[in-house]
Amino acid sequence: MISDGQGEQALLLVVAGKAKVSLLTADGNENILYLLKGGDVDGQAALFVRHPRLARLIKAVYPTTVIRLRHDAFQDLLASSPLLARELLNSFGARLAELEVDNSRLHLLDAKERLYAYLLDWERDYQSSTHLPASDDQGRGR
């Protein structure tokens, strides 16, 4: 599908099938980085910035259907749809906030405190997804 960093600036969405993403080492061996399966995306950054792809190989390992969204087409879509652009920006903002929390936990909390914080987050997310009342975490020891 893509080889040696060649290919247009595009996001790939795997609709069905599987593809492997790998790098070739200097001695010609293949180093598999990860697998893409139905629903996975690769190359999100290509939608926003123009830069050459890494010298990697993306190859279907089963019959695979992909959708390729080119940089230029995506930029045109954003220009024509302010609502989409706003929602995408809000999504990125939420992700940035999550990364800031994760980064501060990594640098400010020890392993036990990080685990406790992640478990509290998981509990909150689980309760909100199942519409359970939030439990009171007072009285809980660390």
C-alpha positions in Angstrom: 0.0 0.0 0.0 2.8 2.4 0.9 6.5 1.8 0.7 9.8 3.5 1.6 8.1 6.7 2.8 6.5 7.2 -0.6 2.9 8.1 -1.0 0.8 11.1 -0.8 0.1 13.1 2.3 -3.0 11.2 3.6 -4.7 9.5 6.4 -5.5 5.8 5.9 -8.6 4.3 7.4 -8.7 0.6 7.4 -12.3 -0.4 6.6 -11.7 -4.2 6.6 -8.8 -6.5 6.7 -5.4 -6.1 8.3 -2.2 -4.4 7.3 1.2 -4.4 8.9 3.3 -1.2 9.4 7.0 -1.9 9.5 10.4 -0.4 9.0 13.3 -1.9 7.2 16.5 -2.0 9.1 19.9 -1.1 7.6 20.7 -4.8 7.1 17.3 -5.3 5.2 15.4 -7.0 8.0 11.8 -6.1 8.6 10.9 -4.6 12.0 7.1 -4.7 12.4 5.9 -1.7 14.4 2.2 -2.5 14.7 -0.8 -3.9 12.9 -3.8 -2.0 11.6 -7.2 -3.7 11.6 -10.7 -2.6 10.6 -11.5 0.8 12.1 -7.9 1.7 12.7 -6.4 4.9 11.2 -2.8 5.8 10.4 -1.2 9.1 9.3 -3.4 11.6 11.1 -0.6 14.2 11.2 -0.6 14.2 7.4 -4.0 15.9 7.4 -2.6 18.9 9.2 1.1 19.3 8.3 3.0 18.5 5.1 6.0 16.4 5.9 7.5 13.3 4.3 6.3 10.0 5.7 8.8 8.0 7.6 10.6 5.4 5.6 8.2 2.6 6.5 6.2 0.0 4.7 2.5 -0.5 5.0 1.4 -3.8 3.5 -1.9 -5.7 3.6 -1.6 -9.1 5.2 -5.2 -10.1 4.4 -7.5 -8.7 1.7 -7.8 -5.2 3.0 -10.0 -2.2 2.1 -8.7 1.2 3.0 -10.0 4.8 2.5 -7.3 7.3 1.8 -8.1 10.9 2.8 -5.7 13.3 1.2 -4.3 16.4 2.9 -5.6 18.8 0.3 -9.1 17.3 0.4 -9.2 17.4 4.1 -8.1 21.0 4.2 -10.8 21.9 1.7 -13.4 20.1 3.8 -12.4 22.1 6.9 -12.6 25.4 5.0 -16.1 24.6 3.8 -17.4 23.3 7.1 -16.8 25.6 10.1 -18.9 23.3 12.3 -16.6 20.3 11.5 -13.5 22.4 12.1 -14.9 23.6 15.5 -15.8 20.1 16.6 -12.4 18.8 15.5 -10.6 21.6 17.4 -12.7 20.9 20.5 -11.7 17.2 20.3 -8.1 18.1 20.0 -8.4 20.4 23.0 -9.9 17.6 25.1 -7.1 15.3 24.1 -4.5 18.0 24.9 -6.1 18.4 28.4 -5.8 14.7 28.9 -2.1 14.7 27.8 -1.4 17.6 30.3 -3.0 15.6 33.1 -1.0 12.5 32.2 2.2 14.5 31.9 1.8 16.1 35.3 1.0 12.8 36.9 4.0 11.2 35.4 6.3 14.0 36.7 4.6 14.9 40.0 3.2 11.6 41.4 4.9 8.4 42.4 3.8 5.1 40.9 1.3 4.4 43.7 -0.3 7.8 43.5 -0.5 7.6 39.6 -2.2 4.2 39.8 -4.7 5.5 42.4 -5.5 8.5 40.1 -5.9 6.3 37.1 -8.3 4.0 39.0 -10.3 7.0 40.1 -10.5 8.2 36.5 -11.5 4.7 35.3 -14.3 4.6 38.0 -15.6 8.0 37.0 -15.6 7.1 33.3 -17.3 3.8 34.1 -20.0 5.4 36.2 -20.7 8.1 33.6 -21.0 5.5 30.8 -23.4 3.4 32.9 -25.2 6.3 34.5 -24.4 5.1 38.0 -24.2 7.7 40.8 -20.7 8.7 41.6 -19.3 7.2 44.8 -17.8 9.4 47.5 -14.1 8.8 47.7 -13.7 10.3 51.1 -12.4 7.9 53.7 -10.5 5.9 51.1 -6.9 5.5 51.9 -4.1 5.5 49.3 
